Amino acid sequence: MISKKEIKHLAALSRIELTEIEEESFSSDLGKILAHFDELKEVDTTTTKPQTGGSFVHTIVRSDTNEGRMNGEEARRAFPEAKKGFLKVPPVFE
């Protein structure tokens, strides 16, 4: 079980206010959650291979290429308006 002091500390870190009843409830609930993790620690995983993702599906997306793309200088020359080396765009808010 988690102490009231720890619950108050966690509430302060989370910037939430708890009543006495909520503190008791959270203390009990968090204690059960941590007990479940202790239970999981007992599972033998020595023969389990690490997983790096959820599936072995590969994406069918084209690879990135620079074909047909402008470099920075070409893009700046093609832009309609520039000021002091920056690209000038219409204001978002007026």
C-alpha distances in whole Angstrom, upper triangle without the diagonal:
4,6,9,12,10,10,14,15,14,16,19,19,19,22,20,20,17,18,16,15,14,12,10,11,10,6,6,9,7,4,8,10,9,9,12,13,13,15,17,18,19,22,25,27,29,32,31,33,31,32,33,34,33,37,40,42,45,46,49,50,53,52,53,56,58,61,63,60,62,61,60,63,65,62,63,66,66,64,66,65,64,63,63,62,59,59,60,58,59,56,53,54,57
4,7,8,6,7,10,11,11,13,15,16,16,18,17,17,15,16,14,14,13,10,9,11,9,5,7,9,7,6,10,11,9,11,14,14,14,17,19,19,21,24,27,28,30,33,32,33,31,32,33,33,33,37,40,42,44,45,49,49,52,51,51,55,57,60,61,58,59,58,57,61,62,59,60,64,63,61,63,62,61,60,60,59,56,57,57,56,56,54,51,51,54
4,5,5,6,9,10,11,12,14,15,17,18,17,16,14,15,13,14,13,9,9,12,10,7,10,12,10,9,13,14,13,14,18,18,18,20,22,22,24,27,30,31,34,37,35,37,35,35,36,37,37,40,44,45,47,48,52,52,54,54,54,57,59,62,63,61,61,60,59,62,64,61,61,65,65,63,64,63,62,61,61,60,57,58,58,57,57,54,52,51,54
4,5,5,6,8,10,10,12,14,15,16,15,13,11,11,9,11,11,7,8,11,9,7,10,13,12,12,15,16,16,17,20,21,21,23,25,25,28,30,33,34,37,40,38,39,37,37,38,38,38,42,45,47,49,49,53,52,55,55,55,58,59,62,63,61,61,60,59,62,64,61,61,65,64,62,64,62,61,60,60,59,56,57,57,56,56,53,50,50,52
4,5,5,6,9,10,11,12,14,15,15,14,12,13,12,14,13,10,11,14,12,10,14,15,13,14,17,18,17,19,22,21,22,25,26,26,28,31,34,35,37,40,38,40,37,37,38,38,39,42,45,47,49,49,53,52,55,54,54,57,58,61,62,59,60,59,57,60,62,59,59,63,63,60,62,61,59,58,58,57,54,55,56,54,55,52,49,49,51
4,5,5,6,9,10,11,12,14,14,14,13,14,13,15,13,10,11,13,11,9,12,13,11,11,15,15,14,16,19,18,19,22,23,23,25,28,31,31,33,36,35,36,33,34,34,34,35,39,42,43,45,45,49,49,51,50,50,53,55,58,59,56,57,56,54,57,59,56,57,60,60,58,60,59,57,56,56,55,52,53,53,52,53,50,47,47,50
4,5,5,6,9,10,10,12,11,11,9,11,11,12,10,6,9,10,7,6,10,11,9,11,14,14,14,16,18,18,19,22,23,24,26,28,32,32,35,37,35,36,34,34,34,34,34,38,41,43,44,45,48,48,50,50,50,53,54,57,58,56,56,55,54,57,59,56,56,60,59,57,59,58,56,56,55,54,52,52,52,51,51,48,45,45,48
4,5,5,6,9,10,10,9,9,8,10,10,12,11,8,11,12,10,10,14,14,13,14,18,18,17,20,22,22,23,26,27,27,30,32,35,35,38,41,39,39,37,36,36,36,37,40,44,45,46,46,50,49,52,51,51,54,55,58,59,56,57,56,54,57,59,56,56,59,59,56,58,57,55,54,54,53,51,51,51,50,50,47,44,44,47
4,5,5,6,9,10,10,11,11,14,14,16,14,11,14,15,12,12,16,16,14,15,19,18,17,20,22,21,22,25,26,26,29,31,34,34,36,39,37,37,35,34,34,35,35,39,42,43,45,45,48,47,50,49,48,52,53,56,57,54,54,53,51,54,56,53,53,57,57,54,56,55,53,52,52,51,48,49,49,48,49,46,43,43,46
4,5,5,6,8,9,10,10,14,14,16,13,10,13,14,10,11,14,14,11,13,16,15,15,18,20,19,20,23,24,24,27,29,32,31,34,36,34,35,32,31,31,31,32,35,39,40,41,41,45,44,47,46,45,49,50,53,54,51,52,51,49,52,54,51,51,55,55,52,54,53,51,51,50,49,47,47,48,46,46,44,41,41,44
4,5,5,6,5,6,7,11,12,14,11,9,12,13,10,11,15,14,12,15,18,17,17,20,22,21,23,26,26,27,30,32,34,34,37,39,37,37,34,34,33,33,33,37,40,41,43,42,46,45,48,47,47,50,51,54,55,52,52,51,49,53,54,51,51,55,55,52,53,52,51,50,50,49,46,47,47,45,45,43,40,39,42
4,5,5,6,8,9,13,14,16,14,12,16,16,14,14,18,18,16,18,21,20,20,23,25,24,26,29,29,29,32,34,37,36,39,41,39,39,36,35,35,35,35,39,42,43,44,44,47,46,48,48,47,50,51,54,54,51,52,50,48,51,53,50,50,54,54,51,52,51,49,48,48,48,45,46,46,44,44,41,39,38,41
4,5,8,10,12,16,17,19,16,14,18,18,15,15,19,18,16,18,21,19,19,22,23,22,24,27,27,27,30,32,34,34,36,39,36,36,33,32,31,31,32,36,39,40,41,40,44,43,45,44,43,46,47,50,51,48,48,47,45,48,50,47,47,51,51,48,50,48,47,46,46,45,42,43,43,42,42,39,37,37,40
4,6,9,11,14,17,18,14,13,17,16,13,15,18,16,15,18,20,18,18,22,23,22,24,27,26,27,30,32,34,33,36,38,36,36,32,31,31,30,30,34,37,38,39,39,42,41,43,43,42,45,46,49,50,47,47,46,45,48,49,46,46,50,50,47,49,47,46,45,45,44,42,42,42,41,41,38,35,35,38
4,7,10,13,16,18,14,14,18,18,15,17,20,19,17,21,23,21,22,25,26,25,28,30,30,31,34,35,38,37,40,42,39,39,36,35,34,34,34,37,41,41,42,41,44,43,46,45,44,47,48,51,51,48,49,48,45,49,50,47,47,51,50,47,49,47,46,45,45,45,42,42,42,40,40,37,34,34,37
4,6,10,13,14,11,11,15,15,12,15,18,17,16,19,21,20,21,24,25,25,27,29,30,31,34,35,38,37,40,42,40,40,37,36,35,34,34,38,41,42,43,42,45,44,47,47,46,49,50,53,53,50,51,50,48,51,53,49,49,53,52,50,51,50,48,48,48,48,44,45,44,43,42,39,36,35,38
4,7,10,12,9,9,13,14,12,14,17,17,17,19,22,21,22,25,26,26,28,31,31,32,35,37,40,40,43,45,42,43,40,39,38,38,37,41,44,45,46,46,49,48,51,50,50,53,54,57,57,54,55,54,52,55,56,53,53,57,56,53,54,53,52,51,51,51,48,48,48,46,45,42,39,38,41
4,7,8,6,6,10,10,9,11,14,14,14,17,19,19,20,23,24,25,27,29,30,31,33,35,38,38,42,44,41,42,39,39,38,38,37,41,44,45,47,46,50,49,52,52,51,55,56,59,59,56,57,56,54,58,59,56,56,59,59,56,57,56,55,54,54,54,51,51,51,49,48,45,42,41,44
4,5,5,6,9,10,10,12,14,15,16,18,20,21,22,24,26,27,28,30,31,33,35,37,40,41,44,46,44,45,42,41,42,41,40,44,47,48,50,50,53,52,55,55,55,58,59,62,63,60,61,60,58,61,63,59,59,63,62,59,60,59,58,58,58,58,54,55,54,52,51,48,45,44,47
4,5,5,6,9,10,11,13,14,15,17,19,20,21,23,25,26,27,29,31,32,34,36,39,40,43,46,44,45,43,42,42,42,41,45,48,49,51,51,55,54,57,57,57,60,62,65,65,62,63,63,61,64,65,62,62,66,65,62,64,63,61,61,61,60,57,58,57,55,55,52,49,48,50
4,5,5,6,9,10,11,12,14,15,17,18,20,21,23,25,26,27,29,31,33,34,38,39,42,44,42,44,42,41,41,41,40,43,47,48,50,50,53,53,56,57,57,60,61,64,65,62,63,63,61,64,66,62,63,66,65,63,64,63,62,62,62,61,58,58,58,56,55,52,49,48,51
4,5,5,6,8,10,10,12,14,15,16,18,20,21,22,24,25,27,28,31,32,36,36,40,42,39,41,38,38,38,37,36,40,44,44,46,46,50,49,53,53,53,56,58,60,61,58,59,59,57,61,62,59,59,63,62,59,60,59,59,58,59,58,55,55,54,52,52,49,46,45,48
4,5,5,6,9,10,10,12,14,15,16,18,20,21,22,24,26,27,29,31,35,35,38,41,39,40,37,37,37,37,36,40,44,45,47,47,50,50,53,53,53,56,58,61,61,59,60,59,57,61,62,59,59,63,62,60,61,60,59,59,59,58,55,55,55,53,53,50,47,46,49
4,6,5,6,9,10,11,13,14,15,17,19,20,21,23,25,26,28,30,34,34,38,40,38,40,38,37,38,38,37,41,44,46,48,48,52,52,55,55,55,58,60,63,64,61,62,62,60,64,65,62,62,66,65,63,64,63,62,62,62,61,58,58,58,56,56,53,50,50,53
4,5,5,6,9,10,11,12,14,15,17,19,20,21,23,25,27,28,32,33,36,38,36,38,36,35,36,35,34,38,41,43,45,45,49,49,52,52,53,56,58,60,61,59,60,60,58,62,63,60,61,64,63,61,62,62,61,61,61,60,57,57,57,55,54,52,48,48,51
4,5,5,6,8,10,10,12,14,15,16,18,20,21,23,25,26,30,31,34,36,34,35,33,32,33,32,32,35,39,40,42,43,46,46,49,49,49,53,55,57,58,56,57,56,55,59,60,57,57,61,60,58,59,59,58,58,58,57,54,54,54,52,52,49,46,46,49
4,6,5,6,9,10,11,12,14,16,16,18,20,21,23,25,29,30,33,35,33,35,33,33,34,34,33,37,40,42,44,44,48,48,51,51,51,55,56,59,60,58,59,58,57,61,62,59,60,63,63,60,62,61,60,60,60,59,56,56,56,54,55,52,49,49,52
4,6,5,6,9,10,11,13,15,15,17,19,20,22,24,28,29,32,34,32,34,33,32,34,33,32,36,40,41,44,44,48,48,51,52,52,56,58,60,61,59,61,60,59,62,64,61,61,65,64,62,64,63,62,62,62,61,58,58,58,56,56,54,51,51,54
4,5,5,6,9,10,11,13,14,15,17,19,21,22,26,27,30,32,30,32,30,29,31,30,29,33,36,38,40,41,44,45,48,48,49,52,54,57,58,56,57,57,56,59,60,57,58,62,61,59,61,60,59,59,60,58,55,55,55,53,54,51,48,48,51
4,5,5,6,8,10,11,12,14,15,17,19,21,24,25,28,30,28,30,28,27,28,28,28,31,35,36,39,39,43,43,46,46,47,50,52,55,56,54,55,55,54,57,58,55,56,60,59,57,59,59,57,58,57,56,53,53,54,52,52,50,47,47,50
4,5,5,6,9,10,11,12,14,15,17,20,23,24,27,30,28,30,28,28,30,30,29,33,36,38,41,42,45,46,49,49,49,53,55,58,59,57,58,58,57,60,61,59,60,63,62,60,63,62,61,61,61,59,56,57,57,56,56,54,51,51,54
4,5,5,6,9,10,10,13,14,16,18,21,23,26,28,26,28,27,27,29,28,28,31,34,36,39,40,44,44,48,48,48,52,54,57,58,56,58,58,57,61,61,59,60,64,63,61,63,62,61,62,62,60,57,57,58,56,56,54,51,51,55
4,5,5,7,9,10,11,13,15,16,20,20,24,26,24,26,24,24,25,25,24,28,31,33,35,36,40,41,44,44,45,48,51,53,55,53,54,54,53,57,58,55,56,60,59,57,59,59,58,58,58,56,54,54,54,53,53,51,48,49,52
4,5,5,6,9,10,11,13,15,18,19,22,25,23,25,23,23,25,25,25,29,32,34,36,37,41,42,45,44,45,49,51,54,55,53,55,54,53,57,58,56,57,60,60,58,60,60,58,59,58,57,54,54,55,54,54,52,49,50,53
4,5,5,6,9,10,11,14,17,19,22,24,23,25,24,25,26,27,26,30,33,35,38,39,43,44,47,47,48,51,54,56,58,56,58,57,57,60,61,59,60,64,63,61,64,63,62,62,62,60,58,58,59,57,58,56,53,53,57
4,5,5,6,9,10,12,15,16,20,22,20,22,21,22,24,24,23,26,29,32,34,36,40,41,44,44,45,49,51,54,56,54,56,55,55,58,59,57,58,62,61,59,62,62,61,61,61,59,56,56,57,56,56,54,51,52,56
4,5,5,6,9,10,14,14,17,20,18,20,19,19,21,22,21,25,28,30,33,34,38,39,42,42,43,46,49,51,53,51,53,53,52,56,57,54,56,59,59,57,60,60,58,59,58,56,54,54,55,54,55,53,50,51,55
4,5,5,7,10,13,14,17,20,19,21,20,21,23,24,24,27,30,33,35,37,41,42,45,45,46,49,52,54,56,54,56,55,55,59,60,58,59,63,62,60,63,63,61,62,61,59,57,57,58,57,58,56,53,54,58
4,5,6,7,11,13,16,18,17,20,20,21,24,24,24,27,29,32,35,37,41,42,45,45,46,50,52,55,57,55,57,57,57,60,61,59,60,64,63,62,64,64,63,64,63,61,59,59,60,59,60,58,55,56,60
4,5,6,9,10,13,15,14,17,16,17,20,20,20,23,26,28,31,33,37,38,41,41,42,46,49,51,53,52,54,53,53,57,58,56,57,61,60,59,61,61,60,61,61,58,56,56,57,56,57,56,53,54,58
4,6,8,9,12,15,14,16,16,17,20,21,22,24,27,30,32,34,38,39,42,42,43,46,49,52,54,52,54,53,53,57,58,56,58,61,60,59,62,62,61,61,61,58,56,56,58,57,58,56,54,55,59
4,6,9,11,14,14,17,17,19,22,24,24,26,28,31,34,37,40,42,44,44,46,49,52,54,57,55,57,56,57,60,61,59,61,64,64,63,65,65,64,65,64,62,60,60,62,60,61,60,57,59,62
4,6,9,11,11,14,15,17,20,21,21,23,25,28,31,34,37,39,42,41,43,47,50,52,54,53,55,55,55,59,60,58,60,63,62,61,64,64,63,64,63,61,59,59,60,59,60,59,56,58,62
4,6,8,9,12,13,16,19,21,21,23,24,28,30,33,37,39,41,41,43,46,49,51,54,53,55,54,55,59,59,58,60,63,62,61,65,65,64,64,64,61,59,59,61,60,62,60,58,60,63
4,6,5,8,10,12,16,17,18,20,21,25,27,30,33,35,38,37,39,42,45,48,50,49,51,51,51,55,56,54,56,59,59,58,61,62,60,61,61,58,56,56,58,57,59,58,55,57,61
4,6,8,10,13,17,19,20,21,22,26,28,31,34,36,38,38,39,43,46,48,51,50,52,51,52,56,56,55,57,60,60,59,62,63,61,62,62,59,57,57,59,58,60,59,57,59,63
4,6,10,12,16,18,19,19,20,24,26,29,32,34,37,36,38,41,44,47,50,49,51,51,52,55,56,54,57,60,59,59,62,63,61,63,62,59,57,57,60,58,60,60,57,60,63
4,6,9,13,14,15,16,17,20,23,26,29,31,34,33,35,38,42,44,47,46,48,48,49,52,53,51,54,57,56,55,59,59,58,59,59,56,54,54,56,55,57,56,54,56,60
4,6,10,12,13,14,14,18,20,23,26,28,30,30,32,35,38,40,43,42,45,44,45,49,49,48,50,53,53,52,56,56,55,57,56,53,51,51,53,52,54,54,52,54,58
4,7,9,11,13,13,17,19,21,25,26,29,28,30,33,36,38,41,40,42,42,42,46,47,45,47,50,50,49,53,53,52,53,53,50,48,48,50,49,51,50,48,50,54
4,6,8,9,10,14,15,18,22,23,26,25,27,30,33,36,38,37,40,39,40,44,44,43,45,48,47,47,50,50,49,51,51,48,46,45,47,46,48,48,45,48,51
4,7,9,10,12,13,16,19,20,23,22,23,27,30,32,35,34,36,36,36,40,41,39,41,44,43,43,46,47,46,47,47,44,42,42,44,43,45,44,42,44,48
4,6,8,10,11,13,17,18,21,21,22,26,29,31,34,33,35,35,36,40,40,38,40,43,42,42,45,46,45,46,46,44,41,41,43,41,43,43,40,43,46
4,7,9,11,13,17,18,22,22,24,28,31,33,35,34,37,37,38,42,42,40,42,45,44,43,46,47,46,48,48,46,43,42,44,42,44,43,41,43,47
4,6,9,11,15,17,20,21,23,27,30,32,34,33,36,37,38,42,41,40,42,45,43,43,46,47,47,49,49,46,44,43,45,43,45,45,42,45,48
4,6,10,13,15,18,19,22,25,28,30,32,32,35,36,37,41,40,39,42,44,43,43,46,47,47,49,50,46,44,43,45,44,46,46,43,46,50
4,7,9,12,15,17,19,23,26,28,30,30,33,34,36,39,38,37,40,42,40,41,44,45,45,47,48,45,43,41,43,41,43,44,41,44,48
4,7,9,12,13,16,19,23,24,26,26,30,31,32,36,35,34,37,39,37,38,41,42,42,45,45,42,40,38,41,39,41,42,40,43,46
4,6,9,11,13,17,20,21,23,23,27,28,30,33,32,30,34,36,34,34,37,39,39,42,42,39,37,35,37,36,38,38,36,40,43
4,7,9,12,15,19,19,21,22,25,27,29,32,31,29,33,35,33,33,36,38,39,41,42,39,37,35,37,35,37,39,37,40,43
4,6,9,12,15,16,18,18,22,23,25,28,27,26,29,31,29,29,32,34,35,38,38,35,33,31,33,32,34,35,33,37,40
4,6,9,12,13,15,15,19,21,23,26,24,23,27,29,27,28,31,33,33,36,37,33,32,30,32,31,33,35,34,37,40
4,6,10,11,14,14,18,19,21,24,23,22,26,27,26,27,30,32,32,35,35,32,30,29,32,31,33,35,34,37,41
4,7,9,11,11,14,15,17,20,19,19,22,24,23,24,27,29,29,31,32,28,27,25,28,28,30,32,31,35,38
4,5,9,9,12,13,16,18,17,17,20,22,21,22,26,28,27,30,31,27,26,25,28,28,31,32,32,36,39
4,6,5,8,9,12,15,13,14,17,18,17,19,23,25,24,27,27,24,23,22,25,25,28,31,31,34,37
4,6,9,11,14,16,14,15,18,19,17,20,23,25,25,29,29,26,25,23,26,26,29,32,32,36,38
4,7,10,13,14,12,12,16,16,14,17,20,22,23,26,27,24,23,21,24,24,27,30,30,34,36
4,7,10,12,9,9,13,14,12,14,18,20,20,23,24,20,20,18,21,21,24,27,27,31,33
4,7,8,6,6,9,10,9,11,15,17,17,20,21,17,17,15,18,19,22,25,26,29,31
4,6,5,6,9,10,11,12,16,17,16,19,19,15,15,15,18,19,23,25,26,30,32
4,6,5,6,9,10,11,14,15,13,15,15,11,12,11,15,17,20,22,24,27,29
4,5,5,6,9,10,13,14,12,14,14,10,12,11,15,17,21,23,25,28,30
4,5,5,6,9,12,13,13,16,16,13,14,12,16,17,21,24,25,29,30
4,5,5,6,10,11,11,14,15,12,11,10,13,14,17,20,21,25,27
4,5,5,8,9,8,11,12,8,8,7,10,12,16,19,21,24,25
4,6,8,9,9,12,13,11,11,10,12,14,18,21,23,26,27
4,6,9,10,14,16,13,13,10,12,13,16,20,21,25,26
4,6,7,11,13,11,10,7,9,10,13,16,18,21,22
4,7,11,14,13,11,8,8,9,11,15,17,20,20
4,7,10,10,9,6,5,8,10,13,16,19,19
4,7,6,5,4,5,8,11,14,17,19,20
4,5,5,6,6,10,13,14,17,19,19
4,6,8,9,13,16,17,20,22,22
4,7,9,13,16,18,20,22,23
4,6,9,13,14,16,19,20
4,6,10,12,14,17,19
4,7,9,12,14,15
4,6,9,12,13
4,6,9,10
4,6,7
4,7
4
